[in-house]
């Protein structure tokens, strides 16, 4: 499990692409590279990946077709920065909300507003996931647990504090960037329960 409290940024050091498969090597900040083990889970831009090899603070992961299709990891290049979070352990304080690291879709940044000391990002979301995007609800974007601000048409926004901008890849966000979306599992369960109820009682 993950909490959506991103621990920092990691740098992509190498990418090996094969057919429908990619091996990714990340350089973690040294202070976050302790107690690594094979098979451990690390969320990379919110995507749960399994450690397949490591050497010091260089960590490798194997990405399969589904991961490359659903997430933005396949479009990244060497030298790019990604958000990372090492898996939460039982007993850790949960600062954000519980996340599985299974990405539902990618959303694109369609507008960035920068009033003083603030940054408001607007995202365009596909119809399929829109019903889970509720004002004041939770969403995970590139692995960051964030509270949704407004929802208008097929767009929603989040407000980012300076701390989030400096710690995560959102500090360098550009319009057009594709961002990994994980809808809040609780919201998803509630919405689907209500939908089923409505269907059963509308006949």
C-alpha positions in Angstrom: 0.0 0.0 0.0 1.0 3.6 -0.5 -0.2 6.8 1.1 0.2 9.3 -1.7 2.8 11.3 0.3 5.5 11.4 -2.3 9.0 11.1 -0.7 10.8 12.9 -3.4 12.0 12.8 -7.0 14.1 10.1 -8.6 16.1 10.4 -11.9 15.7 7.9 -14.7 19.3 6.6 -15.4 18.6 4.0 -18.1 15.8 2.6 -20.2 15.9 -0.6 -22.2 13.0 -1.1 -24.5 12.0 -4.4 -26.0 8.7 -5.4 -27.6 5.9 -4.7 -25.1 8.4 -4.6 -22.3 10.7 -2.0 -20.7 13.4 -2.2 -18.1 13.7 1.0 -16.1 16.6 2.0 -13.8 16.1 4.8 -11.3 18.5 6.7 -9.1 16.9 7.3 -5.7 18.2 10.0 -3.4 20.7 8.1 -1.2 18.7 8.8 2.0 15.8 6.9 0.5 17.8 3.9 -0.6 18.2 2.1 2.7 16.8 -1.4 3.3 16.0 -2.1 -0.3 15.1 -5.6 -1.2 14.2 -7.6 -4.3 10.4 -7.8 -4.7 9.8 -4.7 -2.7 7.2 -2.2 -4.1 8.0 1.4 -5.0 5.4 3.7 -6.5 6.9 5.6 -9.5 4.7 8.4 -10.6 2.1 6.6 -8.6 2.6 3.3 -10.4 3.3 0.3 -8.2 6.5 -1.3 -9.5 8.5 -4.3 -8.1 12.2 -4.0 -7.5 14.0 -6.5 -9.8 17.6 -5.4 -9.1 19.5 -2.8 -7.1 23.0 -1.6 -6.6 23.5 1.2 -4.0 20.8 3.7 -4.8 20.3 2.5 -8.4 17.1 0.5 -8.6 15.7 -1.5 -11.6 12.1 -2.4 -12.5 10.6 -4.4 -15.3 7.5 -2.8 -16.9 5.1 -5.0 -18.8 2.7 -4.1 -21.6 -0.3 -3.1 -19.4 1.8 -0.7 -17.3 3.2 0.9 -20.5 -0.2 1.3 -21.9 -2.0 2.8 -18.9 0.7 5.0 -17.4 3.1 7.8 -18.5 6.2 5.7 -17.7 6.7 4.5 -21.3 6.9 8.1 -22.6 9.7 9.2 -20.3 13.3 9.5 -21.3 16.6 9.2 -19.6 17.3 12.1 -17.3 13.6 12.7 -16.6 12.4 13.0 -13.0 9.7 10.9 -11.5 7.9 11.0 -8.1 8.6 8.1 -5.9 7.2 6.6 -2.7 8.4 3.5 -1.0 5.6 1.2 0.2 4.1 2.0 3.5 4.7 -0.4 6.4 2.0 -1.2 8.9 2.4 1.2 11.8 3.6 4.0 9.5 1.6 7.2 9.9 -0.7 7.6 6.9 -0.7 11.2 5.9 -2.5 11.0 2.6 -5.0 8.4 1.7 -4.6 4.7 1.0 -3.5 3.9 -2.5 -2.9 0.7 -4.4 -0.5 2.0 -7.0 -2.8 0.7 -9.8 -3.2 3.5 -12.3 -6.6 3.9 -13.9 -5.8 6.4 -16.7 -3.7 9.3 -17.7 -5.1 12.9 -17.5 -3.6 15.8 -19.3 -2.8 19.2 -17.8 -4.9 21.7 -19.7 -4.3 24.9 -17.7 -1.9 26.1 -15.0 -2.7 29.2 -12.9 -0.1 30.7 -10.7 -1.5 33.3 -8.3 1.0 34.4 -5.6 2.4 31.5 -3.6 -0.1 29.1 -5.2 -0.3 26.8 -8.2 -3.6 25.6 -9.5 -3.4 22.7 -12.0 -6.4 21.9 -14.3 -6.8 18.5 -15.7 -8.9 17.0 -18.5 -10.3 13.6 -17.6 -12.0 11.0 -19.8 -15.7 10.5 -19.4 -15.2 7.0 -18.0 -13.4 8.3 -14.8 -15.2 11.6 -14.4 -17.9 10.2 -12.1 -15.2 9.4 -9.5 -13.9 12.9 -9.5 -15.9 14.7 -6.8 -15.2 18.2 -5.3 -13.3 17.8 -2.0 -12.7 14.2 -2.8 -9.3 12.6 -3.0 -7.4 11.8 -6.1 -3.8 10.6 -6.7 -1.9 12.3 -9.5 1.6 10.9 -10.3 1.3 9.3 -6.9 0.5 12.5 -5.0 -2.5 12.4 -2.7 -4.4 15.6 -3.5 -7.8 17.0 -2.7 -10.0 17.9 -5.7 -11.0 21.6 -5.9 -13.5 22.3 -8.6 -15.0 20.1 -11.2 -16.4 21.7 -14.4 -17.4 19.8 -17.5 -14.7 17.2 -18.1 -12.1 19.2 -16.1 -11.1 19.4 -12.5 -8.4 21.3 -10.6 -6.1 20.8 -7.6 -4.3 23.4 -5.5 -0.7 22.8 -4.9 1.3 24.2 -1.9 4.9 25.3 -2.4 6.1 22.2 -0.4 4.4 19.9 -3.0 5.9 21.9 -5.9 9.4 21.6 -4.6 9.2 17.9 -3.5 7.5 16.5 -6.6 7.7 16.7 -10.4 4.7 19.2 -10.4 7.2 22.0 -9.8 8.1 21.6 -13.5 4.7 20.8 -14.8 3.8 22.1 -18.3 0.4 22.3 -20.1 0.0 19.1 -22.2 1.9 16.9 -19.7 0.2 13.5 -19.2 -0.2 12.6 -15.5 -1.1 9.2 -14.0 -4.5 9.1 -12.3 -5.6 6.7 -9.5 -9.1 7.4 -8.4 -9.8 7.0 -4.7 -10.8 3.4 -4.1 -13.4 4.4 -1.5 -15.0 6.9 -3.8 -15.1 4.3 -6.6 -16.8 1.8 -4.3 -19.5 4.3 -3.1 -20.2 5.6 -6.7 -20.5 2.0 -8.1 -22.8 0.9 -5.2 -25.1 3.9 -5.7 -25.2 3.2 -9.5 -26.1 -0.4 -8.9 -28.8 0.7 -6.5 -30.2 3.2 -8.9 -30.3 0.6 -11.8 -32.1 -1.9 -9.6 -34.7 0.6 -8.5 -35.4 2.3 -11.8 -37.3 -0.5 -13.4 
